[in-house]
Amino acid sequence: MRLPALQNVQRPVLVRQARVWLEELRTRVLDGTLDAKALAAQSQPEAMTALLRQRCATAVRPRHERVYNATGIVLHTGIGRAPLPAAAVTALSQAGGYAVVEVDPTTGVRDQRELGVAALLKSVTGAEGALVVNNNAAAVTLMLAALCAQREVVISRGELVEIGGGFRVPDVMRRAGCTMVEVGATNKTHLRDFADATTEQTVAYLKVHPSNFRIEGFAGTPSVQELVELGAKRNLLVLDDLGSGLLWNEPIAGLADEPRVRDSLQAGAHVTCFSGDKLLGGPQCGILVGRADLISRCRAHPLYRALRCDKLTLAALEATLLIYRDDEPLRSVPTLRLLSATSDELRARSEQLLGLLPGHRAHVVESDSFAGSGANPARALPSFAVALPGGDAENDALRAARPISVFARVMEGRVLLDARTLLLEDQAAVAAAVQRALA
């Protein structure tokens, strides 16, 4: 503890790490895996200093730290999905202290926490009502529990999906208290299948976007509009789980088949739900939009209080939605900016990065990038990347780079730094990190 070289280390951290290290030494001595000579070597001041400094640095390093994404997967679940717009980051910082959540700033009277984001969602989607919970799995669960409990819900067999973390539609429907009625075949479900399965106990038709896989060939399910027309004859609800939920209405290359929120609502879906941290490009949350009375029933359900969002999520979502309403999303929302980048732009970015990496035998290659997180599944987006010679060892070194690590991918004996997911403003810093890691 008195070694001069360790005096600048936080004392509580140093004490804790020293105790853990000593206990490890004792254990190894007692079980015979550490002899006197090795113990003496490890106990030298120089060896202790280096070891404890490294242990302390590792102990205080935050897990949720920033990284550079060079994987080519825009919405990479492992490293946080959508990078937030600058305005959302500012909003998070400002909301870190006291912030308006459940009070009217003019009258001082208590009100509902999601009023601001609900108004913005109604404005940008055209929906009558809106509600926000902590993720889309929560949104689906709340929607089914509030609107379909103790009743039958008909769904195509080809849409009984499982997403990451073991979230399965049949399990969610059971937990929500409704009875699932699956119809059709894995690859093909007809409208008549829904009609034949409808009984007096049926309350809704549920449509789920199979966002993490794709069935092609002789395949298909009824559209939202077809289900609405069929359900109208018996006063049934049509609930649409869009998953990724593309809020931007203009064409984006490679996302032509991705369902849009406005399209779902215009087709007549009574409630549509989707994620906030995927193609919308905001913070993690689940969003429900649709008929005002149905949204009110969801909000009144006891589950809502357990699933609602905190002030930080609401602040970041509000800032992101303001961009959709008043600004230029393709410029100000990083997710949309990355997804809409052209081949010429990506090639130019790769060549710029290559110029910052002399002496590494690197070169620019064509690459396949992906939207990620279930958006546009199994369809690559053409891209360009800087290819470095190497494999897993070099990739591990990049991931261990400090102060900010680089997540890349290995393919055919090369480490690829894909331009699709590297923010233009980070190019110089990424090059510096690569130089240090692979020196």
Sine and cosine of phi, psi and omega as CSV:
sin_phi,cos_phi,sin_psi,cos_psi,sin_omega,cos_omega
0.00,0.00,-0.37,0.93,-0.05,-1.00
-0.99,-0.13,0.03,1.00,0.01,-1.00
-0.86,0.51,0.81,-0.58,-0.03,-1.00
-0.83,0.56,-0.58,0.81,-0.06,-1.00
-0.94,0.34,-0.18,0.98,-0.02,-1.00
-0.93,-0.37,0.14,0.99,-0.08,-1.00
-0.95,0.32,-0.35,0.94,0.01,-1.00
-1.00,0.00,0.07,1.00,0.06,-1.00
-1.00,0.02,0.65,-0.76,0.02,-1.00
-0.81,0.59,0.81,-0.59,-0.12,-0.99
-0.87,0.49,-0.72,0.70,0.02,-1.00
-0.86,0.52,-0.61,0.79,0.01,-1.00
-0.92,0.39,-0.71,0.71,-0.02,-1.00
-0.89,0.46,-0.69,0.73,0.01,-1.00
-0.87,0.49,-0.73,0.69,-0.04,-1.00
-0.89,0.45,-0.72,0.70,-0.02,-1.00
-0.93,0.36,-0.58,0.82,0.04,-1.00
-0.91,0.42,-0.65,0.76,0.01,-1.00
-0.91,0.42,-0.68,0.73,0.02,-1.00
-0.89,0.46,-0.68,0.74,-0.02,-1.00
-0.90,0.43,-0.69,0.72,0.02,-1.00
-0.88,0.48,-0.65,0.76,0.01,-1.00
-0.90,0.43,-0.60,0.80,0.05,-1.00
-0.90,0.43,-0.67,0.74,0.03,-1.00
-0.88,0.47,-0.71,0.70,0.00,-1.00
-0.86,0.50,-0.69,0.72,-0.01,-1.00
-0.88,0.48,-0.67,0.74,-0.02,-1.00
-0.94,0.34,-0.57,0.82,0.07,-1.00
-0.90,0.43,-0.71,0.71,-0.06,-1.00
-0.93,0.37,-0.54,0.84,-0.01,-1.00
-1.00,-0.04,0.06,1.00,0.12,-0.99
0.99,0.12,0.17,0.98,-0.01,-1.00
-1.00,-0.04,-0.05,1.00,0.03,-1.00
-0.71,-0.70,0.90,-0.43,-0.01,-1.00
-1.00,-0.02,0.05,-1.00,-0.10,-0.99
-0.89,0.46,-0.64,0.77,-0.03,-1.00
-0.90,0.43,-0.71,0.70,0.01,-1.00
-0.92,0.40,-0.61,0.79,0.03,-1.00
-0.90,0.44,-0.67,0.74,0.01,-1.00
-0.89,0.45,-0.63,0.78,0.00,-1.00
-0.91,0.41,-0.68,0.74,-0.02,-1.00
-0.95,0.31,-0.33,0.94,-0.05,-1.00
-1.00,-0.04,0.02,1.00,0.07,-1.00
-0.91,0.40,0.58,-0.81,-0.05,-1.00
-0.80,0.60,-0.67,0.74,-0.02,-1.00
-0.90,0.43,-0.68,0.73,-0.01,-1.00
-0.92,0.39,-0.69,0.73,0.01,-1.00
-0.88,0.47,-0.69,0.73,-0.03,-1.00
-0.86,0.51,-0.77,0.64,-0.02,-1.00
-0.88,0.47,-0.70,0.72,-0.04,-1.00
-0.91,0.42,-0.75,0.66,-0.06,-1.00
-0.94,0.35,-0.57,0.82,0.05,-1.00
-0.89,0.46,-0.69,0.72,0.02,-1.00
-0.90,0.43,-0.68,0.73,0.01,-1.00
-0.89,0.45,-0.67,0.74,-0.02,-1.00
-0.92,0.38,-0.64,0.77,0.03,-1.00
-0.89,0.46,-0.66,0.75,0.03,-1.00
-0.92,0.39,-0.62,0.78,-0.07,-1.00
-0.92,0.39,-0.53,0.85,-0.06,-1.00
-0.99,-0.11,-0.05,1.00,-0.01,-1.00
-0.96,0.28,0.82,-0.57,0.00,-1.00
-0.93,0.37,0.55,-0.84,0.04,-1.00
-0.96,0.28,-0.64,0.77,-0.09,-1.00
-1.00,-0.03,0.87,0.49,-0.02,-1.00
-0.99,-0.14,0.29,-0.96,-0.02,-1.00
-0.95,0.31,0.55,-0.83,0.10,-1.00
-0.70,-0.71,0.27,-0.96,0.14,-0.99
-0.99,-0.10,0.76,-0.65,-0.04,-1.00
-0.99,-0.15,0.96,-0.28,0.07,-1.00
-0.90,-0.43,0.34,0.94,-0.08,-1.00
-0.98,0.21,-0.38,0.93,-0.12,-0.99
1.00,0.05,-0.04,1.00,0.05,-1.00
-0.98,-0.19,0.94,-0.33,-0.13,-0.99
-0.90,0.43,-0.77,0.64,-0.02,-1.00
-0.98,-0.20,0.95,0.32,-0.08,-1.00
-0.99,0.12,0.93,-0.36,-0.06,-1.00
-0.86,0.51,-0.60,0.80,-0.05,-1.00
-0.91,0.42,-0.44,0.90,-0.02,-1.00
-0.84,-0.54,0.56,0.83,0.27,-0.96
0.99,-0.14,0.17,0.99,0.03,-1.00
0.82,0.58,-0.80,-0.59,-0.19,-0.98
-0.94,0.35,0.80,-0.60,0.18,-0.98
-0.94,0.33,0.73,-0.68,-0.12,-0.99
-0.96,0.27,0.54,-0.84,0.14,-0.99
-0.88,0.48,0.43,-0.90,0.01,-1.00
-0.84,0.55,-0.62,0.78,-0.01,-1.00
-0.90,0.44,-0.58,0.82,0.03,-1.00
-0.94,0.34,-0.61,0.79,0.04,-1.00
-0.90,0.45,-0.68,0.73,0.06,-1.00
-0.88,0.47,-0.67,0.74,0.01,-1.00
-0.89,0.45,-0.63,0.78,0.05,-1.00
-0.87,0.49,-0.71,0.71,-0.02,-1.00
-0.89,0.45,-0.69,0.72,-0.03,-1.00
-0.93,0.37,-0.53,0.85,-0.01,-1.00
-0.99,0.12,-0.02,1.00,-0.02,-1.00
-0.91,0.41,-0.44,0.90,0.09,-1.00
-1.00,-0.03,-0.55,-0.83,0.13,-0.99
-0.94,0.33,0.64,-0.77,-0.03,-1.00
-0.50,-0.87,0.46,-0.89,0.03,-1.00
-0.92,0.40,0.83,-0.55,0.02,-1.00
-0.79,-0.62,-0.89,0.46,-0.07,-1.00
-0.83,-0.56,0.70,0.71,0.03,-1.00
-0.54,-0.84,0.63,-0.78,0.08,-1.00
-0.97,0.25,0.89,-0.46,-0.07,-1.00
-0.90,0.43,-0.31,0.95,0.00,-1.00
-1.00,0.05,-0.75,0.67,-0.09,-1.00
-1.00,-0.09,-0.36,0.93,-0.08,-1.00
0.99,0.17,0.07,1.00,-0.01,-1.00
-1.00,0.10,0.63,-0.77,0.01,-1.00
-0.91,0.41,0.65,-0.76,0.05,-1.00
-0.59,-0.81,-0.28,-0.96,-0.10,-0.99
-1.00,0.08,0.64,-0.77,-0.12,-0.99
-0.94,0.34,-0.44,0.90,-0.11,-0.99
-0.99,-0.16,0.26,0.97,-0.08,-1.00
-0.84,0.53,-0.69,0.72,-0.05,-1.00
-0.90,0.44,-0.77,0.64,-0.03,-1.00
-0.95,0.32,-0.51,0.86,0.03,-1.00
-0.90,0.43,-0.68,0.73,0.02,-1.00
-0.89,0.46,-0.66,0.76,0.01,-1.00
-0.92,0.38,-0.66,0.75,0.02,-1.00
-0.89,0.46,-0.66,0.75,0.05,-1.00
-0.89,0.45,-0.61,0.79,-0.02,-1.00
-0.92,0.39,-0.70,0.71,-0.11,-0.99
-1.00,0.08,-0.33,0.95,0.00,-1.00
-0.96,-0.28,-0.36,0.93,-0.08,-1.00
0.99,0.13,0.15,0.99,-0.01,-1.00
-0.97,0.24,0.39,-0.92,0.05,-1.00
-0.96,0.26,-0.59,0.80,-0.06,-1.00
-0.63,-0.78,0.33,-0.95,-0.01,-1.00
-0.47,-0.88,0.48,-0.88,0.00,-1.00
-0.50,-0.86,0.51,-0.86,-0.03,-1.00
-0.80,-0.60,0.73,-0.68,0.09,-1.00
-0.79,-0.61,-0.12,-0.99,-0.24,-0.97
-0.98,0.17,-0.29,0.96,0.19,-0.98
-0.26,-0.97,0.09,-1.00,-0.10,-1.00
-0.95,0.31,-0.48,0.88,0.10,-0.99
-0.88,0.48,-0.64,0.77,0.06,-1.00
-0.92,0.40,-0.62,0.78,0.00,-1.00
-0.89,0.46,-0.70,0.72,0.01,-1.00
-0.91,0.42,-0.70,0.71,-0.01,-1.00
-0.87,0.49,-0.73,0.68,0.00,-1.00
-0.89,0.45,-0.69,0.72,-0.01,-1.00
-0.86,0.52,-0.73,0.68,-0.02,-1.00
-0.94,0.35,-0.66,0.75,-0.02,-1.00
-0.91,0.40,-0.64,0.76,-0.07,-1.00
-0.98,0.21,-0.52,0.85,-0.15,-0.99
-0.94,-0.34,-0.28,0.96,-0.17,-0.99
-0.75,-0.66,0.07,1.00,-0.06,-1.00
-0.84,0.54,0.67,-0.74,0.03,-1.00
0.92,0.39,0.24,0.97,0.02,-1.00
-0.79,-0.62,0.15,-0.99,0.00,-1.00
-1.00,-0.03,0.64,-0.77,0.07,-1.00
-0.82,-0.58,0.82,-0.57,-0.05,-1.00
-1.00,-0.10,0.73,-0.69,-0.03,-1.00
-0.61,-0.80,0.53,-0.84,0.05,-1.00
-0.93,0.36,0.65,-0.76,0.01,-1.00
-0.88,0.48,-0.50,0.86,0.01,-1.00
-0.96,0.27,-0.07,1.00,0.00,-1.00
-0.91,-0.42,0.28,0.96,0.06,-1.00
-1.00,0.10,0.95,0.32,-0.20,-0.98
-1.00,0.07,0.35,-0.94,0.21,-0.98
-0.85,-0.53,0.76,-0.65,0.05,-1.00
-0.94,-0.35,-0.07,-1.00,-0.06,-1.00
-0.83,0.56,0.52,-0.85,0.04,-1.00
0.98,0.18,0.20,0.98,0.06,-1.00
0.98,0.19,0.31,0.95,0.04,-1.00
-0.97,0.24,0.95,-0.32,-0.02,-1.00
-0.90,-0.43,0.71,-0.71,-0.02,-1.00
-0.84,0.54,-0.71,0.70,0.02,-1.00
-0.85,0.52,-0.65,0.76,0.01,-1.00
-0.90,0.43,-0.67,0.74,-0.01,-1.00
-0.90,0.44,-0.67,0.74,-0.01,-1.00
-0.90,0.44,-0.64,0.77,0.03,-1.00
-0.91,0.40,-0.71,0.70,0.01,-1.00
-0.90,0.43,-0.49,0.87,0.02,-1.00
-0.98,0.22,-0.12,0.99,0.09,-1.00
1.00,0.01,0.20,0.98,0.03,-1.00
-0.95,-0.31,0.27,-0.96,-0.02,-1.00
-0.98,-0.18,0.86,-0.51,-0.01,-1.00
-0.99,0.14,0.72,-0.69,0.10,-0.99
-0.85,-0.53,0.96,-0.29,-0.04,-1.00
-1.00,-0.04,0.66,-0.75,-0.06,-1.00
-0.72,-0.69,0.32,-0.95,0.07,-1.00
0.99,0.13,-0.18,-0.98,0.05,-1.00
-0.94,-0.34,0.16,-0.99,-0.04,-1.00
-0.84,0.55,-0.67,0.74,-0.08,-1.00
-0.99,-0.14,-0.35,0.94,-0.13,-0.99
-0.61,-0.80,0.84,-0.54,0.10,-1.00
-0.79,-0.61,0.76,-0.65,-0.02,-1.00
-0.98,-0.18,0.32,-0.95,0.04,-1.00
-0.89,0.45,-0.56,0.83,0.00,-1.00
-0.90,0.44,-0.44,0.90,0.06,-1.00
-0.90,0.44,-0.66,0.76,0.05,-1.00
-0.91,0.40,-0.67,0.74,-0.02,-1.00
-0.89,0.45,-0.68,0.74,-0.04,-1.00
-0.93,0.37,-0.47,0.88,-0.05,-1.00
-1.00,0.03,-0.13,0.99,-0.05,-1.00
-0.97,0.23,0.78,-0.63,0.01,-1.00
-0.78,-0.63,-0.08,-1.00,0.05,-1.00
-0.92,0.40,-0.35,0.94,0.00,-1.00
-1.00,0.03,-0.11,0.99,-0.04,-1.00
-0.97,0.25,0.73,-0.69,0.01,-1.00
-0.90,-0.44,-0.43,0.90,-0.10,-1.00
-0.38,-0.93,0.38,-0.92,0.24,-0.97
-0.96,-0.28,0.74,-0.67,0.00,-1.00
-0.93,-0.36,0.78,-0.63,0.08,-1.00
-0.91,-0.41,0.77,-0.63,-0.03,-1.00
-0.84,-0.55,0.81,-0.58,0.04,-1.00
-0.96,0.28,0.88,-0.48,0.00,-1.00
-0.97,0.25,0.98,0.21,-0.27,-0.96
-0.97,0.25,-0.25,0.97,-0.04,-1.00
-0.93,-0.38,0.24,0.97,0.11,-0.99
-0.37,-0.93,0.20,-0.98,-0.02,-1.00
-0.65,-0.76,0.75,-0.66,0.10,-0.99
-0.96,-0.28,0.85,-0.53,-0.04,-1.00
-0.86,-0.51,0.22,-0.98,-0.03,-1.00
0.99,-0.10,-0.73,-0.69,0.01,-1.00
-0.98,0.18,1.00,0.09,-0.10,-0.99
-0.48,-0.88,0.39,-0.92,0.07,-1.00
0.30,-0.96,0.39,-0.92,0.10,-1.00
-0.67,-0.74,0.37,-0.93,0.03,-1.00
-0.87,0.49,0.54,-0.84,0.03,-1.00
-0.98,0.21,0.21,-0.98,0.07,-1.00
-0.85,0.52,-0.70,0.72,-0.03,-1.00
-0.88,0.47,-0.65,0.76,0.02,-1.00
-0.91,0.42,-0.65,0.76,0.03,-1.00
-0.92,0.39,-0.60,0.80,0.02,-1.00
-0.90,0.44,-0.70,0.72,0.00,-1.00
-0.90,0.44,-0.64,0.77,0.04,-1.00
-0.93,0.36,-0.69,0.72,-0.04,-1.00
-0.93,0.37,-0.46,0.89,-0.02,-1.00
-0.88,0.47,-0.47,0.88,-0.01,-1.00
-0.93,0.37,-0.38,0.93,-0.04,-1.00
-0.82,-0.57,0.24,0.97,0.05,-1.00
0.87,0.50,0.70,0.71,0.00,-1.00
-0.98,-0.18,0.46,-0.89,0.06,-1.00
-0.99,0.10,0.48,-0.88,0.18,-0.98
-0.86,-0.51,0.89,-0.46,-0.05,-1.00
-0.93,-0.36,0.75,-0.66,-0.14,-0.99
-0.84,-0.54,0.92,-0.40,0.09,-1.00
-1.00,-0.08,0.97,-0.23,-0.07,-1.00
-0.99,0.14,-0.29,0.96,-0.04,-1.00
0.96,0.27,-0.98,-0.18,-0.08,-1.00
-0.91,0.40,-0.66,0.75,0.11,-0.99
0.92,0.38,0.99,0.16,0.01,-1.00
-0.98,0.19,0.91,-0.41,-0.04,-1.00
-1.00,0.02,-0.44,0.90,0.01,-1.00
-0.96,0.27,0.75,-0.66,-0.15,-0.99
-0.99,-0.13,-0.17,0.99,-0.01,-1.00
-1.00,0.04,0.39,-0.92,-0.03,-1.00
-0.89,0.45,0.65,-0.76,0.14,-0.99
-0.78,-0.62,0.81,-0.59,-0.03,-1.00
-0.83,0.57,0.75,-0.66,0.02,-1.00
1.00,-0.01,-0.20,0.98,-0.02,-1.00
-0.87,-0.49,0.41,0.91,-0.07,-1.00
-0.88,0.47,-0.52,0.86,-0.06,-1.00
-1.00,-0.06,-0.02,1.00,-0.04,-1.00
-0.97,0.23,0.81,-0.59,-0.04,-1.00
-0.91,0.41,0.63,-0.77,-0.02,-1.00
-0.97,-0.25,0.49,-0.87,-0.03,-1.00
-0.88,0.47,-0.74,0.68,-0.04,-1.00
-0.89,0.45,-0.60,0.80,0.02,-1.00
-0.89,0.46,-0.65,0.76,0.02,-1.00
-0.88,0.47,-0.71,0.71,-0.01,-1.00
-0.93,0.37,-0.65,0.76,0.00,-1.00
-0.93,0.37,-0.44,0.90,0.06,-1.00
-0.97,0.25,-0.20,0.98,0.10,-0.99
0.94,-0.35,0.10,1.00,0.03,-1.00
-0.84,0.55,0.72,-0.70,-0.03,-1.00
-0.97,0.23,-0.59,0.81,0.14,-0.99
-0.63,-0.77,0.73,-0.68,0.05,-1.00
-0.85,-0.53,0.71,-0.71,0.02,-1.00
-0.79,-0.62,0.47,-0.88,-0.08,-1.00
-0.28,-0.96,0.17,-0.98,-0.04,-1.00
-1.00,0.06,0.43,-0.90,0.06,-1.00
-1.00,-0.08,-0.38,0.93,-0.12,-0.99
-0.97,-0.25,0.35,0.94,0.06,-1.00
-0.93,-0.36,-0.90,-0.45,-0.10,-1.00
-0.94,0.35,-0.30,0.95,0.11,-0.99
-0.92,0.38,-0.57,0.82,0.07,-1.00
1.00,0.05,0.37,0.93,-0.02,-1.00
-0.91,-0.41,-0.42,-0.91,-0.01,-1.00
-0.98,0.19,0.27,-0.96,0.05,-1.00
-0.90,0.44,0.82,-0.58,0.09,-1.00
-0.15,-0.99,0.20,-0.98,0.11,-0.99
-0.89,-0.46,0.71,-0.70,-0.11,-0.99
-0.87,-0.49,0.75,-0.66,0.10,-0.99
-0.91,-0.42,0.78,-0.62,0.08,-1.00
-0.75,-0.67,0.50,-0.86,0.02,-1.00
0.38,-0.93,-0.47,-0.88,-0.08,-1.00
-0.89,0.45,0.69,-0.72,-0.15,-0.99
-0.86,0.51,-0.69,0.73,-0.05,-1.00
-0.92,0.39,-0.55,0.84,0.02,-1.00
-0.95,0.30,-0.64,0.77,0.06,-1.00
-0.89,0.45,-0.62,0.79,0.03,-1.00
-0.90,0.44,-0.62,0.79,0.05,-1.00
-0.91,0.42,-0.62,0.79,0.05,-1.00
-0.90,0.43,-0.67,0.74,-0.01,-1.00
-0.92,0.38,-0.54,0.84,-0.04,-1.00
-0.98,0.20,-0.21,0.98,-0.03,-1.00
-0.95,0.32,0.63,-0.78,-0.01,-1.00
-0.83,0.55,-0.48,0.88,0.01,-1.00
-0.89,0.45,-0.47,0.88,-0.09,-1.00
-0.84,0.54,-0.67,0.75,-0.04,-1.00
-0.88,0.47,-0.56,0.83,0.01,-1.00
-0.97,0.26,-0.36,0.93,-0.13,-0.99
-0.94,-0.33,-0.03,1.00,-0.11,-0.99
-0.94,0.33,0.27,-0.96,-0.08,-1.00
-1.00,-0.06,0.36,-0.93,0.05,-1.00
-1.00,-0.02,0.00,-1.00,-0.08,-1.00
-0.91,0.42,-0.54,0.84,-0.04,-1.00
-0.93,0.37,-0.70,0.71,0.04,-1.00
-0.89,0.46,-0.71,0.71,-0.01,-1.00
-0.89,0.45,-0.64,0.77,0.00,-1.00
-0.91,0.42,-0.71,0.71,-0.01,-1.00
-0.92,0.39,-0.63,0.77,0.01,-1.00
-0.92,0.39,-0.67,0.74,0.02,-1.00
-0.85,0.52,-0.72,0.69,0.00,-1.00
-0.89,0.46,-0.61,0.79,0.01,-1.00
-0.93,0.36,-0.68,0.74,-0.01,-1.00
-0.93,0.38,-0.52,0.86,0.07,-1.00
-0.88,0.47,-0.54,0.84,0.06,-1.00
-0.90,0.44,-0.69,0.72,0.02,-1.00
-0.89,0.45,-0.58,0.81,-0.05,-1.00
-0.98,0.18,-0.64,0.77,-0.21,-0.98
-0.85,-0.53,-0.20,0.98,-0.16,-0.99
-0.85,-0.52,-0.42,-0.91,-0.02,-1.00
-0.89,-0.45,0.99,-0.11,-0.07,-1.00
-0.84,0.55,-0.63,0.78,-0.02,-1.00
-0.90,0.44,-0.37,0.93,0.03,-1.00
-0.99,-0.13,-0.63,0.78,-0.19,-0.98
-0.99,-0.17,-0.24,0.97,0.06,-1.00
-0.98,-0.21,0.95,-0.32,-0.10,-1.00
-0.80,0.60,-0.64,0.77,-0.02,-1.00
-0.85,0.52,-0.73,0.68,0.00,-1.00
-0.93,0.36,-0.59,0.81,0.01,-1.00
-0.90,0.44,-0.66,0.75,0.01,-1.00
-0.94,0.35,-0.67,0.74,-0.04,-1.00
-0.93,0.37,-0.51,0.86,-0.07,-1.00
-1.00,-0.05,0.04,1.00,0.00,-1.00
-0.88,0.47,0.67,-0.74,-0.02,-1.00
-1.00,0.09,0.25,-0.97,0.02,-1.00
-0.87,0.49,-0.64,0.77,0.01,-1.00
-0.89,0.45,-0.66,0.75,0.03,-1.00
-0.90,0.44,-0.67,0.74,-0.04,-1.00
-0.93,0.36,-0.61,0.79,0.07,-1.00
-0.90,0.44,-0.69,0.72,0.00,-1.00
-0.89,0.45,-0.64,0.77,0.03,-1.00
-0.90,0.44,-0.66,0.75,0.00,-1.00
-0.90,0.43,-0.67,0.74,0.00,-1.00
-0.92,0.39,-0.57,0.82,0.06,-1.00
-0.91,0.42,-0.70,0.71,0.02,-1.00
-0.91,0.42,-0.63,0.78,0.03,-1.00
-0.85,0.53,-0.65,0.76,0.01,-1.00
-0.90,0.43,-0.33,0.94,0.01,-1.00
-1.00,-0.05,0.05,1.00,-0.05,-1.00
-0.82,-0.57,0.86,0.50,0.01,-1.00
-0.94,0.35,0.52,-0.86,0.10,-1.00
0.99,0.15,0.16,0.99,-0.03,-1.00
-0.94,-0.33,0.17,0.99,-0.02,-1.00
0.79,0.61,0.62,0.79,-0.02,-1.00
-1.00,-0.05,0.34,-0.94,0.08,-1.00
-0.42,-0.91,0.30,-0.95,-0.03,-1.00
-1.00,0.02,0.72,-0.69,0.01,-1.00
-0.74,-0.67,0.37,-0.93,0.15,-0.99
-0.94,0.33,0.52,-0.86,-0.10,-1.00
-0.58,-0.81,0.33,-0.94,0.14,-0.99
-0.96,-0.29,0.84,-0.54,0.09,-1.00
-0.93,-0.37,0.17,-0.98,-0.07,-1.00
-0.63,-0.77,0.48,-0.88,0.07,-1.00
-0.91,0.41,-0.71,0.70,0.06,-1.00
1.00,0.05,0.15,-0.99,0.04,-1.00
0.79,0.62,0.60,0.80,0.07,-1.00
1.00,0.10,-0.09,1.00,0.03,-1.00
-0.99,0.12,0.70,-0.71,0.05,-1.00
0.78,0.63,0.81,0.58,-0.15,-0.99
-0.89,0.46,0.61,-0.79,0.14,-0.99
0.90,0.43,0.24,0.97,0.04,-1.00
-0.84,-0.54,0.88,-0.48,-0.07,-1.00
-0.98,0.18,0.48,-0.88,0.13,-0.99
-0.96,-0.29,0.86,-0.51,-0.03,-1.00
-0.85,0.52,0.68,-0.74,-0.04,-1.00
-0.52,-0.85,-0.07,-1.00,0.11,-0.99
-0.74,-0.67,0.45,-0.89,-0.04,-1.00
-0.57,-0.82,0.38,-0.92,0.18,-0.98
-1.00,-0.01,0.84,-0.55,-0.02,-1.00
-0.98,-0.17,0.83,-0.56,0.06,-1.00
-0.95,-0.32,0.65,-0.76,0.07,-1.00
-0.91,0.42,0.67,-0.75,0.00,-1.00
0.58,-0.82,-0.10,-1.00,-0.03,-1.00
-0.51,-0.86,-0.68,-0.73,-0.10,-1.00
-0.89,0.46,-0.61,0.79,-0.02,-1.00
-0.89,0.46,-0.70,0.71,0.02,-1.00
-0.93,0.38,-0.61,0.79,0.04,-1.00
-0.90,0.44,-0.65,0.76,0.07,-1.00
-0.89,0.46,-0.64,0.76,0.00,-1.00
-0.90,0.43,-0.64,0.77,0.05,-1.00
-0.90,0.44,-0.64,0.76,-0.01,-1.00
-0.94,0.35,-0.38,0.92,0.02,-1.00
-1.00,-0.06,0.06,1.00,-0.03,-1.00
-0.88,0.48,0.55,-0.83,0.02,-1.00
-0.78,-0.62,0.56,-0.83,0.16,0.99
-0.99,0.11,-0.24,0.97,0.01,-1.00
-0.80,-0.60,0.79,-0.61,-0.06,-1.00
-0.99,0.10,0.31,-0.95,-0.03,-1.00
-0.89,-0.46,0.85,-0.52,0.08,-1.00
-0.99,-0.12,0.90,-0.43,0.01,-1.00
-0.86,-0.51,-0.27,-0.96,0.09,-1.00
-0.62,-0.79,0.47,-0.88,-0.04,-1.00
-0.96,-0.27,0.73,-0.69,0.02,-1.00
-0.47,-0.88,0.83,-0.55,0.10,-1.00
0.80,0.60,0.73,0.68,0.08,-1.00
0.97,0.26,0.32,0.95,0.02,-1.00
-0.71,-0.71,0.49,-0.87,0.14,-0.99
-0.99,-0.16,0.85,-0.53,-0.07,-1.00
-0.98,-0.21,0.76,-0.65,0.13,-0.99
-0.95,-0.31,0.99,-0.12,-0.15,-0.99
-0.98,0.18,0.78,-0.62,-0.05,-1.00
-0.94,0.34,-0.35,0.94,-0.05,-1.00
-0.84,0.54,-0.58,0.81,-0.13,-0.99
-0.94,-0.34,0.07,1.00,0.05,-1.00
-1.00,-0.06,0.89,-0.45,0.02,-1.00
-0.91,0.42,0.68,-0.73,-0.09,-1.00
-0.83,0.56,-0.62,0.78,-0.05,-1.00
-0.95,0.32,-0.19,0.98,-0.03,-1.00
-0.99,-0.15,-0.01,1.00,-0.14,-0.99
-0.81,0.58,-0.77,0.64,-0.05,-1.00
-0.90,0.43,-0.65,0.76,-0.01,-1.00
-0.93,0.37,-0.61,0.80,0.04,-1.00
-0.91,0.42,-0.70,0.72,0.03,-1.00
-0.87,0.50,-0.67,0.75,0.02,-1.00
-0.90,0.44,-0.66,0.75,0.01,-1.00
-0.90,0.44,-0.66,0.75,0.03,-1.00
-0.90,0.43,-0.67,0.74,0.00,-1.00
-0.87,0.50,-0.71,0.71,-0.01,-1.00
-0.92,0.39,-0.68,0.74,-0.08,-1.00
-0.92,0.38,-0.60,0.80,-0.11,-0.99
-0.97,-0.25,0.21,0.98,-0.01,-1.00
-0.88,0.47,0.00,0.00,0.00,0.00
